[in-house]
Amino acid sequence: MRLGIVGAGIMGAKVAAAEGLPGVRVTAVADPVAGRAAALAGRSGGTAFAGFPELLDSGAVDAVYLGLPHDGHADACVEAAARGVHVLIDKPLCNTVAEADRIIAARDAAGIVLMVGFSYRFRAEWLAARALVADGVIGEPLSVTDVIVEATPDTPPWYWDAGRGGGILQLQSHHCFDRLPWLVGLSLAELTCRTTGLAGEAESAAAITGTFASGAVAGIALSFGRTHVAGPRSLTVVQGSAGQLRIEQGGALAVSSTAGERTESYAGDDWLHRQLSAFVAACAGREPAVPAAEDGRLAVVCAAAAAESARTGQAVRLS
């Protein structure tokens, strides 16, 4: 499979550097910053292009990884589908529900594979935690707490442009809206959200409360410091009727129940290789494309509901 990298940023470079994928080679890299595209193409053995249309016109790829600003996702997916090129797209799928519907329609018309890069579904500690919940080790899930915090003044300006990056809700909440229902096997039914941030920018912090269809509750805290540097931290806790599990930054998984407590470490796990392998298998028709565009659309619906709640001050029901 000839793979193109569109967006030679942090994740594009990681995808291009992934090793050990039989039958896959990086043949093209596109980025509007010519030097960046050329540098990554030189390391990966591909051809550098200034833009995505030029890459598609070359006929040099069977599939692409899209790591673009969020406002470019919908057009890029539709263009790739029109050429019969499979797509692995970094989250979020797009900025609006209408864009998501447009992407899904283009995928279906072309019959391509489109997979959303919800990385937590491929992380070993999250896979282990999901199996524990499904096996009833902590009983019935009653509450989920999810915290993501990070800080750096060195981010692309489009992150904090409401129409392009969308701020904290588009940067971080999509992970939560996908990974939490997937982890506990429950769908979200209602969301309430409050946001804040620096003047003149899209919001950089959010507090979200949710209710699952079962009646279980969720609390999500997201923040991105804009004036200083602090390493990323995340913590997810599921309280159940018979125990608790915790997933911490760095691949740590702890389980507490009446049988005692145990901690497992998955530090150094190569989740990206697992994700790319799943994408390759889907393109070859050996496995379904999961997470699919529909999963990305559901996260978009939740992010839109959170934004509506932040605007109105009211809880929003999810249909």
N, C-alpha and C positions, 0 to 999 in steps of 0.2 A: 504494500500500500504506500503510495506517494503522499506524504503528509506535508501540508503547508502550515506555517505559523504566521498568523495575522495579529500583529502587535508584539513587538520584540521587547516587552517590559519584563517584569520579574517573573510572572507565570509563563510567558512565552519562552523565556530562556530556560526555565525548568523543564518545560515540555520538550523543547529541542534537545536538551541534555539527557533525557531519559534513555537508559540503556536496556538492552536485553529484551527488546520487543521483536520477535522473529518476523521477518517479512515486511518490516516497516522502515522507511528511511525518509528523512526530512529533505525535501527537494526544493522548497521555496520559502522565503521569509518576506513579509511585507510590513513596512512601517513608514509613516510619513517622515520620520527622522532618518534620512538616508544613511548616515553613518552608523546608526544603531542597527538598521536592517542589514547592512553590509557586514558588520562585525559578527552578528549572530549567524548569518548565512555562511560566513567564512569558517566559523567553528563547526557548523553542522554539515557543511558540504553542499548546501543548497544555493539557489540563485536569489539575489536580492531584488525586490521590487519596491517602488515608491508607494504604491497603493494596492488595495485589494482588487479593483477591477483589472489592473494590469496583471496581477497574479493569476486571476481566473482566465484572462484572455490567453495566457501562455499555454494553457492545457497541461501544466506540469504537475497537477495534484489530483488525487482521488478523494481526499478528505482534508479538512482544515480544522485547526484549533483557533478559535476566535477569542482574543483577549483585548477587546476594544473598549473605549469609553461607552457607557451604557446607552447613550442616545444613538449609537451606531449599530447596535445589535440587530434590530429588526431588519433594516435594509441589507445588512451583510448576510443574514440568514436567508432572506428571500433571494438575493443574488446568487448565493451558493446553490440553493435548491434549483434555481432555474438552469444551472449548468450541470445538475446531477452530481454535485459534490457533497459528500457527507460532512456533518458539522458536529464538533464538540465545542460547546460555548461555555465560557466562564459565567458564573452567576453574577448578576441576575439574568434571567432569560432576556428581559427587556424592561422598559420603564412603565408600560401601561398594559391593561388587559386587552385593549384593541390591538396593540402591537403583537401580543401573544397569540391572539386569534389569527392574525395575518401570517405569523410564522408557522403555525400549525397547518393552516390551509396550504401554504407553499410546500411544506414538507409532504403533506398527503398527496398533492398534485404531482410532485416529482418522484415520490416513492423513495426518498433518501432516508438515511439514519440521522436523527438529530438528538444528541444527548447533552444534558445540562451538567456542568461540573460542580455538583454538590459534593464536595470532597469528603464530608464527614461520613457519608454512606460507605466510604471505602477505607476508613481508618480502622485499624485492628481493634482498638479499645472500644470504639463505638459499635462495631459488629459484635464484639463479645458482650457488651452491655445490652444490646438489643436481644440477643439470644437469652440472656438471663431474665429479662423482663418477660419475654414470650414463654419461658419455661416456668414462670410463676415463682421465681426464687424470692422476690420481694413482695409477693402478693399482688393485689390490685393497685395500680398506680393511683395515688390520690393527689399529688402535687409535683410540679416540675419547676425548678428554679434554674435559669440560664443566664449567665453573666459573661459578657465579652467587653474587655477594656484594652485600649492601646493608646499610644501617644507618639506623635512625631510632627514637627513643623514642616517636614519635607515630604509633601504629598502633591500629586498633580492637581493643578487648580480646578480641573473639571470635577473632581470629587465633590467640591463644595458649591458647585453651580446647580441650582435647583432643577434646571431643565436638562442638564447633561448627566451629572453623577447622582443627583438626588439626595446627597447627604447621608446621614446615618441609616435611614430606613432602607435606602437602596444598597448601601455598602455592606451592612451587617445583618439586617433583619431577615433577609431571604434565607440565610443559613439556618436561623432559628426556626422560621416557619416551615422549613423542610425537615430539619433533623429531629425536632421534638415530636411531631406526630408519627414520624417513621420509627423513632426510638420506642415509644410507648404503645404504638399500634392504635392510636385514637385520633379522630379528626377534631380540629378546632371548630368551635361553634360561634364564639363571640370574642371580640377584642376591644380593649380600651387602651388609649395611648396618650402620653404627654411627651413633648419634646422641648429642647432648648438648644442654644448654641450661640456663636459669636455673631454680632450685628453684621448684617450685610451678606451673610453666608447661609447656605442650607444648614439645617440643624445638625449638631454633632453629638447629641445625647438624647436617649429615649428611654422611657420607662413604660413597659407594655404589660398589661395583665390580660390573661386569656382564660376562657372556659372551654374545656373539651366536651364533646357530645355526651360523654359518660358522666359529666359533672365534676371531673377532676379539674384542678386549676393550674395555671401557669403564671410565672412571673419572669419577665425578661428585662434585663438591664443592659443597655448598650451605651458606650461612650468612647469618643475618640478625642484625645487631647490635642490641641492645635498649636500650643506654644512651647512645648518641651518634648523631651524624649523619655519614654518609659516602655519597657518591653511588654509585648502583648500578654494578656492573662485571660484565661477562660475557666469557668467552672460550671458544671451542670450537675444538678442533684435531683434524683427522683426519689420521693418518699412514697413507699407503698404500705399496704395494710399489714405486711409481714416483714418489712425491712427497708433498706435504703441502699442506693448505689450512687457513687460519685465519680465523675469523669473530670480530670484536672489537666491543666496545661502540661504538655510534655508526654502525654500518653499514659498517664496513671489512671487505673480503674480500681476503686475500692468498693467492697460490698459488705454491708452489715445486716445481720439478721439474728434471729434467736439462736441460730447455729454458731454464731461467732462472727468474726470479721476477717476478711482477707484482702490483700492488695496485690494487684498485678501491674507490671510495667510493660508498656509497648513502645518504649523510647526507641527511636531510630527506625520505626516501621516505615516501609516504602509504600505509602498509600497512593502516590501518584502513579507508580508502576501498575498498581492494581486497577486504578481508574482507567488508565490508557489501555490496558489489556482488555478491559470490559468494552471499551469503545471499539477496539480492533475486532473483537469477537462479534460485536453487533454489526459492524460494517460487512463482515464476512458471512453474516446470516446464521452464526452459530448460537447467538444469545439475543434476547430482546434488548432494546436500547433503554436502559434504566440507570439513572433517572431520565425520564422522557420529557418532552416539551410540555406535556400535561402537568407534570410535577412542577416544572418551572412556572407554568401559568398559575397554579394554585398558590405558589409563594407570592407571585405578583398580586393576586387577588387579596391576599392577607396584608401585604405592604400597603396596598391602596386603602384597605379598610383601616389600617393603623393611621395613615395620613389623614383620612376623613375624621377619625376620632380625635386626633390632635387638633384638627381645625375647628370641630364643633363642640368638643368637650363631652361628647356622648359616646356610649358604647355602640359598636356596630356589629350586627348579626351577619354571619357568613352564610350565604345560601349554598 
